[in-house]
Amino acid sequence: MTLNLMSKALVYSVPVIFLVSLADPAAADDCSTGIDRVQAQLDAVLARRAAAGPTAKQSDFATMRRQPTPETVARAEAETGSWQGAPKAVAALQNARDARARGDQRSCLEALESARSVIREAN
């Protein structure tokens, strides 16, 4: 008898959970997933631009066996004139991470859209 009640509760609760997730667009595009996707898009644009754009003198920091970060690549792209929007995209992505850490889903999604917009301009 108890098992029957539990199975009925499960059958009725699954559609409700599904409908609630459809009703909330933020649940469909979770901020963490969005950050990962936008970071991958940004990395791809930075790599493409770095390979195709002008070169600059290697910094002393680069010779210290450190891997470049998206921030340092973006700064270099802006300094060489290859992509002026690079620092703006990196900053928007950082804003998204900060908003996620605060639990501010709306601000996170807005910052992600800002980063996507800058990345679209680069393509």
N, C-alpha and C positions, 0 to 999 in steps of 0.2 A: 504494500500500500504506500509506504514512504517513497519507494523508488518511483512509483507511478506519478506521485505528486511532483517529485523533483524533475522527472523527464518532461512533464507538462510545463513546468516553470521554465525549463531550458528552451523548449520549443517556442514558447511565447516570448521569451526575452531576446532571442537571437534576431528576429525581425525588427524589434524595437531598437536594438543597438545598431543594426544596419541602417535603419531610417534616420536615426540621430546623426550618424556619421555622414550621411548624404546631405543632411540639412545644414551642416556646418562646413563651409568651404575651407576654413582653416584646418579642419581635421583631414580634409582630402589632400591639402598641400602643407603638410607639417613643416614647420620652420626648419627643423634640423635637416630634413630631407632636401628642402629648398636650398639651404646653405651649401650642402654637399654638391648639389647639381650646379649651382651658380659658381662655386669655387672651381669645379671641373671646367665649366665654360670659360671662366676667366683665365685659368691656367692654359687652356688651349689657345686662346687669343694672344696671351702674352708670349707663348712659345712661337706661335706663327709670326707675330710681329718682330720678335727678337731675331728670328732666323732671316727674315726678309728685310729688316730695316737697317739703318746705318749702324756702324760700330762706334764704340767709344773706348778710350783708354781704360784698361783694367784698374780697378781701385786697389789700394793697399789691403783693404778689408777682404777683397776677393781672393787674395793670395794667401790667406790665413787658413786654408782648407775648410772653409765653411760653405755650405750649400746656399745658393741664392733663395730668398723667400719671395713670395709674390709681391711683397712690399718693395724689396730692393729692385726686383725686375721692373716693376711699375715705375719706380722713381727713375731708373735708367732709361726706360722708354720715353718718359716725359722729357728728360734732360736731352736726349738725342733728337727730340722732335718727332719721333716715330708715332707715338700715341699719347696725346696730351690728356686724354680721359682716363688713363691707367690708374693714377693715384685716386681719382674720384671713384672708380669702380672698387678699388681695394678698400677705401674708406667706407663706402656704402655696405660692403660685405662685413666689415668690422662692426658697423652700426647694427647690422642684423644679428651678429653674434652677441653683442652687448644686450640687445633687446631680448633675445632668447634667454640669456642668463638672468635677466630681471623678470622673466615670465611674461613679457609684453608681446604676445603673439601678433597683435595688429601692427605694432611698430616694426616688428621683425619682418613681416610680410611686405610692409611698405618699403623698408630698406632693401629687401631683395628685389623688389620691382625697380627701384632706383638703380641698383647694380645691373640688372638685366637691360635696362634702357641704355645705360652707358655702353654695355657690351654690344648691344645691337648696333649702335652708332659706329662701332669699330669694324663691323663686318661689311 
